[in-house]
Amino acid sequence: MRTRGLTALGIGAALALTSLGGGAALAQQEDVVYTGCLDMEGLLSKVAVGDEPLGPCDESQQLAQWHQEGPVGPQGEQGEQGEQGEQGEQGEPGTSATYRIKQSFAGSAMVGGVIRCDEGDLVTGGGYRLLSGPPMVAVENYASGARGWTVTMLVADGSTTPLEFEAHAVCSDLEPRRDG
C-alpha cells in the first residue's frame, strides 16, 4: 500500500468535515482518531471519528488516519511570577559525618595497599604522603569499590632502597552516633 502525505487542502477538508459531523466536541478529548479516504489529488472523503471511514474507500483511494494533536507551537511569553508558597516542614537532621583513616606501607621497588572505611560507610576521597626512601612515583591512587582507597608506589630511580608512604582515605559515616 502506498502512503501519501495529506495536503493543506486535504487537512482543511478533513477538519471541516469533522466539525460538521460533531468532531469539534470530540476535539477536546484525548487521543481522538480520524479516518477517511485519501484520493490521488490529496483530497479526503468519507471522514469519520474512529478507526473506520464512513464507507469503504474506492480503489483509487487509500485509507488515511490521523490524530487530533498537531505539532508543538512556539513557546509563549514568560508569565508573571507567582506568589511564594508556604514553607515546608523541617527535615530530619543529616546522617553523614566524615572521618579520616591512614595506614603506612613499606617495602622496596614497588609497594601498594588498600585501606578501607568501616563496614557500611562510604569512601569519598583519599591520597598518600611520602614518609621516607628514594624518589617515588604513584602508579595507583584511586577509590576501589565503595569502601576502599588504593595506593601503589614505585621507586622512580630503580634503586632497592626501602620506601615508606602513608595512604589515607576520607570516609563518610552514613550512620553517625548521636549524643543524647
C-alpha positions as CSV (number, residue, x, y, z in Angstrom):
1,M,0.0,0.0,0.0
2,R,1.4,3.4,-1.0
3,T,1.4,6.2,1.6
4,R,0.8,9.8,0.7
5,G,1.0,12.9,2.9
6,L,-2.1,15.0,3.5
7,T,-2.1,18.3,1.6
8,A,-3.2,21.5,3.3
9,L,-6.4,21.4,1.2
10,G,-7.0,17.8,2.4
11,I,-6.4,18.6,6.0
12,G,-8.7,21.7,5.8
13,A,-11.4,19.5,4.2
14,A,-11.0,16.9,6.9
15,L,-11.3,19.5,9.7
16,A,-14.4,21.0,8.1
17,L,-16.0,17.6,7.7
18,T,-15.2,16.6,11.3
19,S,-16.6,19.9,12.6
20,L,-19.8,19.3,10.7
21,G,-20.1,15.8,12.0
22,G,-19.6,16.7,15.7
23,G,-15.8,16.4,15.6
24,A,-15.5,19.8,17.3
25,A,-17.0,18.4,20.5
26,L,-14.6,15.4,20.4
27,A,-11.6,17.6,19.7
28,Q,-11.4,18.3,23.5
29,Q,-11.0,14.5,24.2
30,E,-7.5,13.0,24.3
31,D,-6.2,10.8,21.5
32,V,-9.2,11.2,19.1
33,V,-8.6,9.2,15.8
34,Y,-10.0,10.4,12.5
35,T,-10.2,8.1,9.5
36,G,-11.0,8.9,5.9
37,C,-10.3,8.0,2.3
38,L,-7.4,9.9,0.5
39,D,-7.5,10.3,-3.3
40,M,-4.6,10.8,-5.7
41,E,-5.1,14.6,-5.6
42,G,-4.7,14.7,-1.8
43,L,-8.4,15.2,-1.0
44,L,-10.1,13.4,1.8
45,S,-13.6,12.0,1.8
46,K,-15.8,9.7,4.0
47,V,-14.1,11.2,7.1
48,A,-15.3,9.8,10.4
49,V,-14.2,9.8,14.0
50,G,-12.9,6.4,14.9
51,D,-11.0,3.6,13.2
52,E,-13.3,3.3,10.1
53,P,-14.3,5.8,7.4
54,L,-18.0,6.5,6.7
55,G,-17.8,4.0,3.9
56,P,-15.3,1.8,2.1
57,C,-12.6,3.6,0.2
58,D,-12.7,3.4,-3.6
59,E,-9.9,1.5,-5.5
60,S,-8.2,4.8,-6.4
61,Q,-8.2,5.9,-2.7
62,Q,-6.3,4.8,0.3
63,L,-7.2,4.7,3.9
64,A,-5.8,7.6,6.0
65,Q,-5.8,8.1,9.7
66,W,-4.6,10.9,11.9
67,H,-4.9,12.2,15.5
68,Q,-6.3,15.4,16.9
69,E,-2.9,16.6,18.3
70,G,-0.8,18.7,16.0
71,P,2.8,19.9,16.1
72,V,4.1,21.8,19.1
73,G,3.6,25.5,18.7
74,P,6.1,28.2,19.6
75,Q,6.8,28.9,23.2
76,G,4.7,31.6,24.8
77,E,5.9,34.7,26.7
78,Q,7.1,34.4,30.2
79,G,4.3,34.8,32.7
80,E,4.3,36.8,35.9
81,Q,6.0,35.3,38.9
82,G,3.6,33.7,41.3
83,E,3.3,34.2,45.0
84,Q,5.8,32.5,47.2
85,G,4.5,29.2,48.6
86,E,4.3,28.1,52.2
87,Q,7.5,26.9,53.8
88,G,7.7,23.2,54.2
89,E,8.4,21.3,57.4
90,Q,11.9,21.0,58.8
91,G,13.6,17.8,57.5
92,E,15.3,15.2,59.6
93,P,18.9,16.1,60.6
94,G,21.5,14.8,58.1
95,T,23.2,11.5,59.0
96,S,26.6,12.0,57.4
97,A,29.8,12.8,59.2
98,T,33.3,12.2,57.9
99,Y,36.4,10.7,59.4
100,R,39.9,10.0,58.1
101,I,41.8,6.8,58.2
102,K,45.5,6.2,57.4
103,Q,47.9,3.3,57.2
104,S,51.7,3.1,56.5
105,F,53.1,0.8,53.9
106,A,56.8,0.0,53.4
107,G,58.9,-2.2,51.1
108,S,61.3,-1.9,48.1
109,A,60.8,-1.4,44.4
110,M,57.0,-1.3,44.3
111,V,54.7,-1.2,47.3
112,G,50.9,-0.8,47.4
113,G,47.9,-1.4,49.6
114,V,44.2,-0.7,50.1
115,I,42.7,0.9,53.1
116,R,39.0,0.5,53.9
117,C,36.4,2.6,55.6
118,D,34.3,0.9,58.2
119,E,31.6,-1.6,57.1
120,G,28.5,0.4,55.9
121,D,30.4,3.6,55.3
122,L,31.5,5.2,52.0
123,V,34.9,6.4,50.8
124,T,34.7,9.9,49.5
125,G,38.4,10.7,48.8
126,G,41.9,9.7,49.6
127,G,45.6,10.1,48.8
128,Y,49.1,9.5,50.1
129,R,52.1,11.1,51.8
130,L,55.7,10.1,51.2
131,L,57.5,9.3,54.5
132,S,61.0,8.1,53.6
133,G,63.0,6.5,50.8
134,P,64.2,7.2,47.3
135,P,62.2,9.2,44.8
136,M,58.8,7.5,44.3
137,V,56.0,7.7,41.7
138,A,52.4,6.9,42.5
139,V,51.2,4.4,39.9
140,E,47.8,3.9,41.6
141,N,45.8,6.4,43.6
142,Y,42.0,5.8,43.3
143,A,38.8,4.8,45.0
144,S,38.5,1.0,44.9
145,G,34.9,0.0,45.4
146,A,32.5,1.8,47.8
147,R,34.7,1.5,50.9
148,G,38.4,1.3,49.8
149,W,41.2,3.6,48.6
150,T,44.1,2.0,46.7
151,V,47.6,3.5,46.6
152,T,50.7,1.9,44.9
153,M,54.1,3.5,44.8
154,L,57.0,2.7,42.5
155,V,60.7,3.6,43.2
156,A,61.5,6.1,40.4
157,D,65.3,5.7,40.2
158,G,65.4,1.9,40.1
159,S,67.2,1.5,43.5
160,T,66.3,-1.1,46.0
161,T,66.4,1.3,48.9
162,P,63.3,0.7,51.1
163,L,60.5,3.1,50.7
164,E,57.7,4.1,53.1
165,F,54.5,6.0,52.5
166,E,51.2,6.6,54.2
167,A,47.9,6.1,52.4
168,H,44.8,7.9,53.7
169,A,41.1,7.8,53.0
170,V,38.3,10.2,53.8
171,C,35.2,8.2,54.8
172,S,31.5,9.3,55.1
173,D,29.9,7.8,58.2
174,L,26.4,7.0,57.0
175,E,25.1,6.3,60.5
176,P,26.9,8.5,62.9
177,R,26.3,8.2,66.6
178,R,24.1,10.8,68.1
179,D,24.6,12.1,71.6
180,G,21.6,12.3,73.9
